[in-house]
């Protein structure tokens, strides 16, 4: 429901912006675009063709440009940066949160990076360096090193005075992190307790020390699961010595969830979520050559198997009509299992411990579905061609291919993960090859030796 509302909102903004661009009223475009948030402007820019995108980018309020650069995908960001004046870029990214700045810093020209770093004080440079030292898809890469820390042996009244002096507090501040003299994480003090308890109460009396901190090396996917399981708004990040390094907030986790969803959908088609939808035609075509080429090779493998049974196709026309049904049924059954496995592995629900049980379950499902649909399709084939033998061949082939599809769908993601290959990227291509080849061998092979007798 929320996604549908967001899509409708973007479509409405896009329609209004397109009308304003076509009417040529620059002031109207500027008012419209700058009434939106950085994230909404980013969505609009990604939805525009290159000429319109650059025209709109030139009208974006400089105070919003940094937020927009953080939100757009890599390809669009590179294009916007290339069209921007270095001085404007320095101004745009100078006020970004350190974790957001770390996400795009390496995309900026060297001269801009140098000026941005020079404008920072020593503490912020060290904090930025700390974030950049971790992989982007880990807790360390997600965290914001700007945290408010307190000690346990002071009163609520002292903490309140401290916060007033602190000034500009970090966003999504729902709790304060309590550390010892060595900077090691001890627990949290909720803002609810801070605002409602007696000012003379010590922090130690209100301390929540049962809060689990996130290890700095934890993957972004696991971080998202932690937030989901514990309904977190923010969470502390610590190193192996339990020293507090920073915190992760819900807005960063929402970005991770969205990126994971886009990645799962697009990689199954051999595409990249960071590609520009409106990139030049030749550039877009080249990016698709790799997986089109891989698919061509696998299709030729299936065609070679079919080639060996060409005499059967010449003598029994029914096989040419019916074998796509066998291949299609096996492919769908395999895709269902493959999708479940990839999702289970992504969420941690499928691991080395329960993968064998999942394999047995999916194979049993394949056998049951194979029995049901093999009988149905056999009766249809018998009715069409009046041949009981052809119906039996069809039944056996369907049963074999549905079982093979379920088996392949369960095994392929595990093998690809062990080979350090993204199952979402390569699983579909491999699965299609397996079900096509086995479907051809099962159906046309049986037809060759049982119906024609050669």
Secondary structure as UniProt FT lines:
FT   HELIX           2..23
FT   HELIX           26..33
FT   TURN            34..35
FT   HELIX           38..46
FT   HELIX           50..57
FT   TURN            58..59
FT   HELIX           62..71
FT   HELIX           74..82
FT   HELIX           86..93
FT   TURN            94..95
FT   HELIX           98..104
FT   HELIX           105..107
FT   HELIX           110..118
FT   HELIX           122..132
FT   TURN            136..137
FT   HELIX           139..142
FT   STRAND          149..150
FT   TURN            152..153
FT   HELIX           156..166
FT   TURN            171..172
FT   STRAND          175..179
FT   TURN            181..182
FT   STRAND          184..190
FT   HELIX           191..196
FT   TURN            199..200
FT   HELIX           203..206
FT   STRAND          214..215
FT   TURN            216..217
FT   HELIX           220..230
FT   STRAND          234..238
FT   TURN            240..241
FT   STRAND          243..249
FT   HELIX           250..267
FT   TURN            268..270
FT   TURN            273..274
FT   TURN            277..278
FT   HELIX           281..308
FT   HELIX           310..315
FT   HELIX           317..347
FT   TURN            352..354
FT   HELIX           355..385
FT   HELIX           388..418
FT   TURN            419..420
FT   HELIX           423..446
FT   HELIX           447..452
//
